Amino acid sequence: MDDILKKEMRKFFFVFSWLLLSSSAVLVGASAYSFYFLTQANQPSKFELANLPKIQSGEEGKQQIQLVQTVIESEDARAALVAKFLERHNSPMKPYDYYGHKIVEISDRYQFDFRLLPAIAMQESNLCKNTNPGAPHNCLGFGIHARGTLDFESYEAGFERAGRELKAYYIDKGLTTVELIESKYTPSSNGSWANSVNQWMAEIRFDDRQMGRELKDNADVMEFAK
């Protein structure tokens, strides 16, 4: 009788222990799941920059600018910002998501700010809407001379060539701000070219046209280089 009682007690002990461990595992898993989603909920969305409040002056403004900069540092956010810029200005470079990623990819390959190429394209051709009829894929005013205008087989090829030469003959030579690039890219300009490119770069950064006008500066084209 004692042996039977001991066996039953052992069974009870094992069942009780198993239930206790199982319950603990479920509680730990549930806690971890809740913590993850609560943490994520407090993170700024990479794709909701347009909902940021208007940049204020003083310390609050500095914090808002820092938030925008932190969001931009995500590759996904950079491509999305370029895509939204193309869409906002009704560029023929479609699909916008594809060209957003392609421009960021080229900028990363040549290690300069992802905003530079689309900003120059906006200044030179209204984002490929006003290209030379004989060079429809030359969106950056690149290779224009007395013998004609250089054309490319695709938009991608034009941005690739411009990116490579901007890196080799401008940035690597120390021309690392928009104003310095202007001095060689379009030396006849009186500063208006740089002023516009800086505005478009600021617009892309803040995803807002008015902020582009108000917060433009002489952009360092290495600021968001990867």
C-alpha positions as CSV (number, residue, x, y, z in Angstrom):
1,M,0.0,0.0,0.0
2,D,2.8,2.4,0.8
3,D,4.5,1.7,-2.5
4,I,1.2,2.5,-4.4
5,L,0.9,5.7,-2.4
6,K,4.5,6.7,-3.2
7,K,4.0,6.0,-6.9
8,E,0.8,8.2,-6.9
9,M,2.6,10.9,-5.1
10,R,5.4,10.9,-7.6
11,K,2.9,11.1,-10.5
12,F,1.2,14.0,-8.8
13,F,4.6,15.7,-8.3
14,F,5.6,15.3,-12.0
15,V,2.3,16.5,-13.3
16,F,2.3,19.5,-11.0
17,S,5.9,20.4,-11.9
18,W,5.1,20.2,-15.7
19,L,2.0,22.4,-15.3
20,L,4.1,25.0,-13.3
21,L,6.9,25.1,-15.9
22,S,4.4,25.3,-18.8
23,S,2.6,28.2,-17.2
24,S,5.8,30.1,-16.5
25,A,6.9,29.6,-20.2
26,V,3.6,31.0,-21.4
27,L,3.8,34.0,-19.1
28,V,7.4,34.8,-20.1
29,G,6.5,34.5,-23.8
30,A,3.5,36.8,-23.4
31,S,5.5,39.4,-21.5
32,A,8.2,39.4,-24.2
33,Y,5.6,39.7,-26.9
34,S,3.9,42.7,-25.2
35,F,7.2,44.4,-24.5
36,Y,8.2,44.1,-28.1
37,F,5.1,45.7,-29.5
38,L,5.0,48.4,-26.8
39,T,8.5,49.3,-27.7
40,Q,7.8,49.4,-31.4
41,A,4.7,51.5,-30.8
42,N,6.9,54.2,-29.4
43,Q,9.3,54.3,-32.4
44,P,8.7,57.0,-35.1
45,S,7.4,55.6,-38.4
46,K,9.8,55.7,-41.3
47,F,7.0,56.5,-43.7
48,E,5.1,59.3,-41.8
49,L,7.5,62.2,-42.1
50,A,4.8,64.3,-43.6
51,N,2.9,64.2,-40.3
52,L,5.8,65.7,-38.3
53,P,4.9,69.1,-36.8
54,K,6.2,72.2,-38.4
55,I,9.8,72.7,-37.3
56,Q,9.9,75.2,-34.4
57,S,12.7,77.5,-33.2
58,G,14.9,76.9,-30.2
59,E,15.4,73.6,-28.4
60,E,12.1,72.0,-29.6
61,G,13.1,72.7,-33.2
62,K,16.5,71.1,-32.6
63,Q,14.8,68.0,-31.3
64,Q,12.5,67.8,-34.3
65,I,15.4,68.1,-36.7
66,Q,17.3,65.4,-34.9
67,L,14.2,63.1,-35.2
68,V,14.1,63.7,-39.0
69,Q,17.8,63.0,-39.3
70,T,17.4,59.8,-37.3
71,V,14.6,58.6,-39.5
72,I,16.5,59.4,-42.7
73,E,19.4,57.2,-41.6
74,S,17.3,54.2,-42.4
75,E,17.8,53.0,-45.9
76,D,14.1,52.3,-46.3
77,A,13.3,55.9,-45.3
78,R,15.8,57.3,-47.8
79,A,14.3,55.5,-50.7
80,A,10.8,56.4,-49.6
81,L,11.7,60.1,-49.3
82,V,13.1,60.1,-52.9
83,A,10.0,58.2,-54.2
84,K,7.7,60.8,-52.5
85,F,9.7,63.6,-54.0
86,L,9.3,62.1,-57.5
87,E,5.6,61.6,-57.0
88,R,5.0,65.0,-55.5
89,H,6.5,66.6,-58.7
90,N,4.8,64.2,-61.1
91,S,8.1,62.9,-62.5
92,P,7.9,60.5,-65.5
93,M,10.4,58.2,-63.6
94,K,7.9,55.5,-62.7
95,P,7.4,53.4,-60.7
96,Y,8.5,55.8,-58.0
97,D,9.4,53.2,-55.5
98,Y,11.8,51.5,-58.0
99,Y,13.6,54.8,-58.9
100,G,13.7,55.8,-55.2
101,H,15.6,52.6,-54.4
102,K,17.7,52.9,-57.6
103,I,18.9,56.5,-56.8
104,V,19.8,55.5,-53.2
105,E,21.7,52.5,-54.5
106,I,23.7,54.6,-56.9
107,S,24.4,57.3,-54.3
108,D,25.6,54.6,-51.9
109,R,27.8,53.0,-54.5
110,Y,29.6,56.3,-55.0
111,Q,29.3,57.4,-51.4
112,F,27.6,60.7,-51.4
113,D,24.3,62.1,-50.1
114,F,21.3,60.3,-51.5
115,R,19.5,63.7,-52.1
116,L,22.1,65.1,-54.5
117,L,21.1,63.4,-57.7
118,P,17.4,63.9,-57.5
119,A,17.9,67.6,-56.5
120,I,20.2,68.2,-59.5
121,A,17.6,66.4,-61.7
122,M,14.9,68.7,-60.4
123,Q,17.0,71.8,-61.1
124,E,18.1,70.7,-64.6
125,S,15.0,69.0,-66.0
126,N,12.1,69.2,-63.5
127,L,12.8,65.6,-62.7
128,C,13.1,64.4,-66.3
129,K,10.0,66.3,-67.6
130,N,12.0,68.9,-69.5
131,T,14.8,67.0,-71.2
132,N,16.3,67.6,-74.6
133,P,14.1,65.8,-77.2
134,G,17.3,64.2,-78.6
135,A,18.4,63.0,-75.1
136,P,15.3,62.0,-73.2
137,H,17.2,60.1,-70.5
138,N,19.6,62.9,-69.7
139,C,17.9,64.4,-66.6
140,L,20.9,66.0,-65.0
141,G,22.1,68.4,-67.8
142,F,25.1,66.1,-68.0
143,G,27.4,66.1,-71.0
144,I,25.9,69.1,-72.8
145,H,28.4,70.8,-75.2
146,A,28.6,72.3,-78.7
147,R,28.7,68.8,-80.4
148,G,25.3,67.9,-78.8
149,T,23.8,66.5,-75.7
150,L,24.9,63.1,-74.3
151,D,22.0,60.6,-74.0
152,F,21.7,57.3,-72.2
153,E,19.8,54.1,-72.8
154,S,17.7,54.6,-69.7
155,Y,17.2,56.9,-66.7
156,E,19.2,54.5,-64.6
157,A,22.2,54.7,-67.0
158,G,22.1,58.5,-66.9
159,F,22.1,58.6,-63.1
160,E,24.8,56.0,-62.9
161,R,27.1,57.9,-65.2
162,A,26.5,61.2,-63.4
163,G,27.0,59.6,-60.0
164,R,30.3,58.1,-61.1
165,E,31.7,61.4,-62.5
166,L,30.4,63.5,-59.6
167,K,32.3,61.2,-57.3
168,A,35.5,61.1,-59.3
169,Y,35.8,64.7,-60.6
170,Y,33.9,66.7,-58.0
171,I,33.7,65.1,-54.5
172,D,37.1,63.4,-54.6
173,K,38.6,66.7,-55.7
174,G,37.2,68.4,-52.5
175,L,34.0,69.9,-54.0
176,T,31.8,68.6,-51.2
177,T,29.2,71.3,-50.9
178,V,26.5,72.3,-53.4
179,E,28.1,75.8,-53.9
180,L,31.5,74.2,-54.6
181,I,29.9,71.8,-57.1
182,E,28.2,74.7,-58.8
183,S,31.5,76.4,-59.5
184,K,32.5,73.5,-61.8
185,Y,29.1,72.0,-62.8
186,T,27.7,75.2,-64.0
187,P,30.3,78.0,-63.6
188,S,28.2,80.6,-65.4
189,S,25.6,80.5,-62.6
190,N,25.4,83.5,-60.3
191,G,24.5,81.2,-57.3
192,S,20.9,80.6,-58.4
193,W,21.7,76.9,-59.4
194,A,23.2,76.2,-55.9
195,N,20.3,78.0,-54.2
196,S,17.7,75.8,-56.0
197,V,19.6,72.5,-55.5
198,N,19.9,73.3,-51.8
199,Q,16.2,74.0,-51.6
200,W,15.4,70.6,-53.3
201,M,17.8,68.8,-51.0
202,A,16.1,70.4,-48.0
203,E,12.7,69.5,-49.3
204,I,13.7,65.8,-49.7
205,R,15.1,65.8,-46.2
206,F,12.0,67.2,-44.5
207,D,9.5,65.8,-47.0
208,D,7.9,69.2,-47.3
209,R,8.1,71.9,-49.9
210,Q,7.8,74.8,-47.5
211,M,10.4,73.5,-45.1
212,G,12.7,73.1,-48.2
213,R,12.3,76.9,-48.8
214,E,12.8,77.8,-45.1
215,L,15.5,75.4,-44.0
216,K,17.8,75.2,-47.0
217,D,21.5,75.8,-46.5
218,N,24.7,75.1,-48.4
219,A,24.3,71.3,-48.2
220,D,27.3,69.1,-47.4
221,V,26.9,66.3,-50.0
222,M,28.6,63.9,-47.6
223,E,26.0,64.4,-44.8
224,F,24.0,61.2,-45.5
225,A,26.7,59.3,-47.4
226,K,26.8,55.6,-46.6
